[in-house]
Amino acid sequence: MTVNIFKDTKYDFQIIDNTIENIFSGEWGEECIDKNGVSVIRTTNFTNDGIINFNNIIKRNVKEDKINNKILKENDIIIEKSGGGDNTPVGRVVFCDSKIEKERYICNNFTYVLRINNLINEPKYIFYYLFLMHKMGITEYFQNKTTGIRNLQLNDYLQISIPLPSLEEQERIVKIIESKLIAVDKAKKASDEQKILIEKLLSSVIQDIFYNKEGEKNSLGNICEFVYGDSLPKQNRVKGNIPVYGSNGQIDLHSKSLTEGKTIIVGRKGSIGEVHYSEIGCWVIDTAYYVKPLIEINIQYLYFLLKTLKLSKLNKASSIPGLNRDDVYKIDVNLPTIEEQERIVRIIETKLIAIKKTKNVVEELSSYINALPSSILRKAFNGEY
């Protein structure tokens, strides 16, 4: 099946197969105990940006003759032949830059290596096209699924048409693409820094308001009870509109609740000490606690109070990873009157609304920035640069 996406481009077309000098699959070999084996790149080393993450590279024992035939070289393209996920098609690609020749690397048996004929083609040009094909979901049409794993049908995949100008024109286009992607990367980093600053601001607003707050001193054990959540395996969940919470926040929906009304959730295992809030009754699974007040207290005030206590640090006090509620109960806090609690909640909520508006603007900008690489590549292959 031939796929032609850019019908209006000014460039002539070739199939991907005609640009390739050599194709070979990766090797897995055997477990390496002494760490003297060959370095193997796995699909877990693929990033969403098409760059190889050289952290957590493993060593495997592979026969020397196989290694010699499959050593990765600069400008090789590695493509995922088995993997993917529920919402991600197989066929991710990464590009081998000069780092790949600093030592001997091969890739694993879940991948193929595409070695481009660089006498007539710019390998980076071909890579960017394949990268875009995956981003656009085109590889979905070239896969089959067995035992939950997606497999790339390589022979069909290589029949994809690519707009292919001269080598000089390919090189010119790659330079334009890369200059634009560098600008996008800078914008991404700036956006990510803004997100971090906003999260710090959210936390500091609450901390500042609670700092040195006067009130009657009391221990948390006298104020509230941390109740164990209840197990709810995924297969036992019934579709509904009741949120299901774990230690890291809402994870699903269910048809019935474990708690009544507004609920505070605290991570017990996993995201230990993380504090979450549900406006309605919810189901809390057994990796978290839900908080039951023992005295008259504004529930939102209690939520904000718990967030200031940095409960995650209590994990260090125990030999068993997890949050021990007995340690929490020992914490003394100053508890103002109900009226003062309500006033504090109003102040915090007013400040948080303003901060969250800023956060939404940054999130929208981030979404726009994340969409730019695909837009840049579309224009490039459509002959607009």
Sequence and secondary structure as in RCSB ss.txt:
>XXXX:A:sequence
MTVNIFKDTKYDFQIIDNTIENIFSGEWGEECIDKNGVSVIRTTNFTNDGIINFNNIIKRNVKEDKINNKILKEN
DIIIEKSGGGDNTPVGRVVFCDSKIEKERYICNNFTYVLRINNLINEPKYIFYYLFLMHKMGITEYFQNKTTGIR
NLQLNDYLQISIPLPSLEEQERIVKIIESKLIAVDKAKKASDEQKILIEKLLSSVIQDIFYNKEGEKNSLGNICE
FVYGDSLPKQNRVKGNIPVYGSNGQIDLHSKSLTEGKTIIVGRKGSIGEVHYSEIGCWVIDTAYYVKPLIEINIQ
YLYFLLKTLKLSKLNKASSIPGLNRDDVYKIDVNLPTIEEQERIVRIIETKLIAIKKTKNVVEELSSYINALPSS
ILRKAFNGEY
>XXXX:A:secstr
      TT SS EEEGGGGEEEEEE    EE SSS SEEEE GGGB TTSBB  TT EEEE  HHHHHHH   TT
 EEEE EE  SSS S  EEE  GGGGSS EEE TTEEEEEE TTTS HHHHHHHHHHHHHTTGGGGGEEEETTEE
EE HHHHTT EEE   HHHHHHHHHHHHHHHHHHHHHHHHHHHHHHHHHHHHHHHHHHHHTT  SEEEEHHHHEE
EEE     GGG   SSEEEEETTEEEEEESS SS SSEEEEESSSSTT EEEESS  EE TTEEEEEESSS  HH
HHHHHHHHT GGGGGGG SSSS  HHHHHT EEEE  HHHHHHHHHHHHHHHHHHHHHHHHHHHHHHHHHHHHHH
HHHHHHTT  
